[in-house]
Amino acid sequence: MLLSHSKQFLFVHIAKTGGTSIREALSQYRWGHRYAVAQFISNKMSQFCGHKIGSRFPRHSRIIAAKEMLPEEYFNGLYKFSVVRNPWDLQVSSYHHIKRERPQVMEGHDTFERFMRWKFNPERPYQYHIDTSLQLQSDYLVDLHGNLLTDFIGRYENLQEDFDAICSHLSIPPSTLPHKRKATDRGSYQAYYTDELKRLVDNHFAKDIQLLGYRF
């Protein structure tokens, strides 16, 4: 999550949705405000005592954390946005990322089909790098009653276009996203799926599919 006092925005960073590129493009706006000195001191204090006071949030915090920790009037005045991704495509991306960066985690589950069967097995022991991509994207964007708290939801599939719209709203000069983590080792996500594998994603991410309006 990226909070800017100077530009009055809150970016909710969901993993594997192009958020790293957006953070890099917008990180310059974290500072340069009358709260900058207090924010810097608060960040340093948090490192020592672990007490988060809302001056900075972990990278993949949910929006409800900001709502609970920031003053209501201040939170409501922020332009709150995020980027989401097609759930079936996200699982393919997760597969390649783990295969490339943490192959030891996938021992014995090297093909996409084996990986998915193992990943969605409810009896599998918890594994942080695996289970992170099983979290619902919608959970990052809603309050405790399931109401959306964001003002704008961009799509990974239209990343640059939606980022340009965000910049325009914030009166920030547009820039070309670096998209540093874009994979080059895969084809169309649909080709990875059998009917059975598709149903695994259909069922697990039903809330995301309905709320975010995605189709296979």
N, C-alpha and C positions, 0 to 999 in steps of 0.2 A: 504494500500500500504506500502511496506517495501523497503526502499532504503539502500543499503550498499555501502559505499565508499571503504571500505577495500577490498571487493570481487567484486566490480563493477557490482552489479545486482540490478534490480528493479522488485519486486514481486507485481503484480496487484491482489489484494485480492477481489474476487467476493464472496458475501455471500452464505453460504450453499454449498460450494464446497470443504470443507476440508481445507480451508485456515487458520483456527485457529491453526490447527496442524502444518502446514508449518511455520507459523509465529513463533510458539514456538520453532521449530527446528532451525530456521535461525536467530532469534532475536539477538543471541550472536554476529553476524557479523555486526550489526548496527554501532558499535564503533570500536576502535582500529586502527584508521587511522590518518593521519596528520591533517585531518579536524575535528577530534573529539572535540577539545576544541571549535572551532568556531561553530560546529554543536550544542553543548550543550548550548552555549550562545544564539544562534539563536532560539533554541526551547524555552528557558525561555523568551526571548523577545516576541516571538509570543504569548505566554500565556497572556502577558499584553496588547499588542496592536492589536492582531488578524491579524497581517500582516504576511502572509506565504511567505517565501523566498526560498522554495524548499529544506530545510534541513530535513523536515519531512512532511509527508502527512497524512491526515485522513485515517482511516483504509480501507474504501471502496472507495477511490478516483479512478477516471477513468484515464487511461494512458495519455489522452490528457492533463490533468492537469500538469503532469510531463514534457511533451513535451513543454508546453508553459512556464513553470517556470524555467526549467533548461537550461543552455547554450546548444546550438544545438550540438556542438562537444561532450560535456560530455554526453548528452542524447543518442546520436548515439553510443557511446562507451559502454553503459551499456548492460548487458545481460538481456533482458526483457522477463518475462515469467508470465504465469497465469495458473489457472486450471478451467475448465468448467465442467458442469454437464448436463446430459440428462434432457431436459426441463420438460418432463412429470414426471420424478422421482423427480425433484426439487420441483414441486408443491405438491407432496405427502409429501415430507420432510417438506415443509413450513407449511402444514396443521397440521402435528403432533407437530411441534415446537411451533406453536401458541397455539394449544390446550393444550399443556403441560405447557408452560411458561406464556401465557397471555389468559387464558380461557375467561376472561370478554369481550375480543374483539369479541369472536365468539358467543355471546349470541344469540340464535335463529337460529344458523347456525352450529350446532354441528356435523352433518354428512358431509362426504366429498362432496357428491353431492350438498347439500345445501350451503356448504361453497364455492364451486367453482362457483355456479350460482351467488351467492352474490358477490364474489370477482371480477368476470369478468363483472359485471353489470356496464355499463358506467355511469349510473345515481347515483351510490353509492357515498356518500361523501368520500373525501380523508381520508385515515387512514394509517399513516406512516408504521406500522408493517405489514400491508397487502400489500400496494403498493410497498414496497421495492422489494418483490419477483416477481413483475410484470415487473420490469426493464429488458430490454434485456441484456443478458450477453455480446453479441457482442459489445454493446455500450461502454463497459469498455475497449475494446481492439483496437479501431479504431480511426483514426483521423477524422477531420471534413468532409472529402471526402469519408469516409467509408473504407479507406485502413488500413489493419492490421498493428499495430506497434510493435507487440510482436515477439520475436525470437523463442519462443517455447510455445505451448499450451498443457498442460497436461490435462488428463481426470480424473475426480473423480472415474470413474469405474476402472481405473488402477493407483490409487493414489500412492501407494508405488513404483511401477515400474517406473512411470514417475518422481517421486521425486528422485529416485536413479539416473536417467539419468541427472537430473538437478545438483545434487551434483557432479557427474562425470565431467560435463562440467565446473563447477566452481572450480574443484579441492578441494572440501570440503569432509571430511570423511562422508560416508553414515551413516544414522541413521534410526531407525525404528520410523515411525511417531506414536505419541501417539493416534491420532484419538479420542480425548476425547469426542467429541459430536456425535459420531456415535449412531444412534437410534437403539433400540432393541425392539421397540413396533410396528413393522410393517412388512408386508410381501412384496411380489412382487408388484411393482408399477402398473403393467398392470392390476392387479385385481381390482384396485380402479376405473377404467374408464369404462363408457358407451361410445357408439359411439359419443353421443352428447358432453360429457365432453372432450373427446379426441379432437374433432374439435375445442373446445374453445382454447386449447393449440396450436393446429396446426396453427390456424389463427393468434393468438396473437404473437407467437414466430416463425413465418415463417422465419424471417431473421436468427435467431439463428440456426434453424433446417437446413437451407440450408448452411450457412457459416461454421458451426461447424460439419456438416455431421452426425447428429443424426437421428435415426429411433425409432419408437415406439417399 
